[in-house]
Amino acid sequence: MRKIKLIIIVLAILVAVSIGAWVVQDNPLETNIVLFGFSTAELPVGLWVLVFFLSGMIIGVALSYPRVFSLKRQSKRAIKTQQKLESELVKKQEHPVTE
């Protein structure tokens, strides 16, 4: 299973690199970008597209991680509470209280 996962990851990386090379090759016009008043180096438009796409993906993942960790913590807490209640239920079923 681990080998299959590794093969899939390697294939995904190869596909991403191939698509990136294709985008850069199809957009060879060189241009510079002005960011916050500073002019950047002249690079192909395709490369700029890839840079901004990847930086957007990284920012999106970074901004979503706090919520993911919060949900994981809530899930663990709920599982712990459920296990505690289930154990109490089993104890009460084993030793019923008669009145």
N, C-alpha and C positions, 0 to 999 in steps of 0.2 A: 504494500500500500504506500509505503514511504517513497519507493522508487517511482511509482506512478505519479505521485504528487510532484516529485522533483522533475520528472519529464514534462509534466504539464506546465510547471513554472518556467522551465527553460524554453519551452515552445512559445509561451506567452511573451517572454522577454524578446525572443528572436522576432516574433511578429511585430511587436512594438518598435523595435529598432528598425526593422525593414520599412514599416509605415513612416517612421520618422525620417529615414533617409529618402524615401520617395517624396515626402512633402518638401523637404529641403531642395531636392533636385528639381522638382516642378516649379519652385518659386525662387529662382536664382537672383532676382533683382536685389542689389544691395542697398540698404538704407540704414540710417541711424535713428535712434529713438531718443527723445528728450524726456528724461525722468526727473521730476522735481527741479527743473532748471539746468540739469547737467546732461550734456550730449554723450551718448554712448558710442561704442565702436560701430563701424559699418559692417553689418552682417547680413546674410541673405534673409529675405522676408520669411521664408519657410522656417529658418532657425528661430527667428523671433516668435513666430506663431507657436512653435514647440516649447520654447522657454516660458512663454506666458501661460500656455496650457498646463505645463507641468507645475509651474509655481501656483497656479490656481488650484490644482489637485492637492498639492501639499498643504496649502492654506486651509482648504476645505476639510481635509482629514484632521489637521491640527485643531481646528475649531470644533470638530464634532467629538473629539476624544473626551473632554470633560463630561459631556452628557452620557456617553457610553459607560464611563467608569461609574457615574452616579447610578445608572440603571443596573449595572452589575452588582453594586453594593446593595441596592434595594432588593434585587432578586435573591442574593445570598441571605439577606435578613429574612425575607419571606419564606425561603426554604427552611431555614433554621426554626422559625416559628411553627411552620407546618409540621416538621419532624417532632418538635416538642409536644404539640397538640396531639399528634398521632400516638406518641408514646403514652401520654396521659390517658387517651381513650382506651388503649390496650390494657393499661393497668386497671382502669375502672371496669372493663369488661371481665377481667380475670377475677377481680375482687368486688363484686357488686355490693352496694350498700343497701341493706335491708332495714326498713323502718317499721 
